[in-house]
Amino acid sequence: MSIVSESEYKGNPMLVIKNSEEDKFPFQFGLKKAKLILENIENIKQFVEKYQ
């Protein structure tokens, strides 16, 4: 299960997703990219299904 937390970069909020507590390269993004992800969630799901 993933570990999700919030962080901050230069005063901007960030969402951080790790595979484990030891994950050295977590997936992290800010509000602008989070909005893009939400707007395109169906396309992302189709991509995963296509290549899974």
C-alpha positions in Angstrom: 0.0 0.0 0.0 1.2 3.5 -0.8 2.1 6.1 1.7 0.6 9.5 1.0 1.6 12.7 2.7 1.7 16.5 2.1 4.8 18.6 1.8 5.8 22.0 0.7 8.2 23.3 -1.9 9.1 27.0 -2.0 5.9 27.8 -0.1 3.6 25.7 -2.4 1.7 22.6 -1.2 2.9 19.3 -2.6 1.3 15.8 -2.5 3.9 13.0 -2.0 3.2 9.4 -2.8 5.7 6.7 -1.8 5.8 2.9 -2.5 7.3 2.4 1.0 8.9 4.5 3.8 12.3 3.8 2.3 11.3 5.1 -1.2 14.1 7.4 -2.3 12.2 8.8 -5.4 8.6 9.4 -4.4 6.0 10.7 -6.9 5.3 14.2 -6.0 3.3 17.1 -7.5 1.6 20.3 -6.7 -1.8 21.7 -7.1 -1.5 22.6 -10.8 -0.5 19.0 -11.8 -3.1 17.6 -9.4 -5.8 19.5 -11.2 -4.5 18.1 -14.6 -4.5 14.6 -13.2 -8.1 14.9 -12.0 -9.2 16.4 -15.4 -7.7 13.4 -17.2 -8.3 10.6 -14.7 -10.3 8.5 -17.3 -7.4 8.8 -19.8 -5.0 7.7 -17.2 -7.2 4.7 -16.3 -7.4 3.7 -20.0 -3.6 4.0 -20.3 -3.0 1.7 -17.4 -5.6 -0.8 -18.6 -4.0 -0.8 -22.1 -0.5 -1.5 -20.9 -1.1 -3.5 -17.7 
